[in-house]
Structure formats: structure tokens, C-alpha cells
Amino acid sequence: MVSLSSYTDVSRMAQSLQQSIDAAVKRVQQQQTGEAKDNSGAAGKVQEYEQTVKKSSYNTAPFASNIGTLVKDTSRLNVFSSLAANDPADFYKFQVTSKGEVTVGTVGDAGVRIQLMDRQGKVIADSNKDAGSTYDAFKKMQSGSLSLDKGDYTLRVARDTDVPLKEDKSYGVQLRMGSYSKDYDTIAKQPAKGDNPFGGNTKLQNLAALLNGGSSTTGSLSMLLGGSGGGAYSGRGSLVNALF
């Protein structure tokens, strides 16, 4: 049975994530109107960073968007996006630098399914209530009691099985390991039609073609090579520069 304190912690997590979403939306609106301001002191001792990425048109884990590195008692990772109509899933990768208990918070539309996978693609935790032991693991992660080893992980965000593929779904996901002093927001946008993620690099395009059975490709191979998905960092810093 989940204790009252666990429910309180989850409630606080959801409230905190909603505040992060509101702040991220406000920053985007300011940037669009040319009124962006440096408000790095607004969160007290917490440093804030933001990146905007374009999701790959490939709906597979190797082409996941990089949302950063989870460092115990240091970083909190937030990703905000939406599943467009007929878009089956979004993938996000992150690193864990040391073994510890991870907490997840989610907000957004109903009918969104969150799965956590390890480097081999095995599902560790699943928000679907019919997922058995992996659902139990997801509930533990919501209460901050699921331990993860050091390594690479992927989040898969999709619709619940009873939700039509044509329905748009907005969502926010937050990850932390203990306390944090640095907050990292990733705003993931839909890929534009006709985008060339390879930037004229024929080696990457040929390698992607091999991975795709020789057919033409439009996804971003930089995910496979550890890149950030071609996203441009904005706001008060860079995830890479801040963590290393």
C-alpha cells in the first residue's frame, strides 16, 4: 500500500512539473515576441537551462532525442511535447551517472502511456495498469523508490492502447534523483515536412540507409552517435556545458 506521504510527494511533483511547463511556455512566448529576459535568479539557488529540439521522423529508440544527464542530488530533467495525429510514439534518451532511486512525475492529457527502457530496449517500468510487474515498477518510480543502475535509458511516450492514433496528446515528463540544483527543460517540436536532418553529410545518410534496409531516410542519425538531435540550446546555458 502506498503511504499518504508518497501521495503527497507525487502531488508536489505534479505541481512542480506544472510550474515548469508554465515557465517554459512563457519563455517560448517571450522569445517569439522578442521580449525574452534573463531571469536566472527567479528560482533562487536553482539554475535553469533550456533546449529546443526537433524530434526525428523515425519513431524508434535509436533516434531518440537527448534530454540530458541525471546526476544524483544535482539535476532534474523535464521534457515537454505532444504526440501529433498519427504519430505513434516519441523517444527520449538520458544517462544516469550513478545508481540511485529515481522519481518520475507526469502531467498532461489523459491517455498518454510512459515506458522506461534500458539500453537493450527492455521495458523496466510502464504506466499502463495492465502491464503487470512493470506497472508496479512505474508506481514505485512515481513514489521515488525505484532504483536504477548507472547507464543509458530511454523513455517511450505513446498513447494508451484504447486511444485513437488520430488524437493529439500533450504531455510533460520530469525525472530527478534526490534533490536538485539545476533544472533542464527540453521542448521537443515536431519535425518539419521535408527536413533534411543529415545536413548534406552523405556518410550519415548512407549509414542510416543501411540501418533502414537500404531505403531512403529522413530521420536523424546523430541520436545513434550520441548527438543532441540537432536541437539548438537557448536560455541560460547548455546541458553539456553545465554538467561537464
PyMOL commands that set and color helices and strands:
alter all, ss='L'
color gray80, all
select helices_A, chain A and resi 4-32+61-63+133-142+202-211+221-223+239-243
alter helices_A, ss='H'
color red, helices_A
select strands_A, chain A and resi 47-54+65-70+75-83+89-96+100-108+112-117+123-126+146-148+151-159+169-176+182-189+232-234
alter strands_A, ss='S'
color yellow, strands_A
deselect
rebuild
show_as cartoon
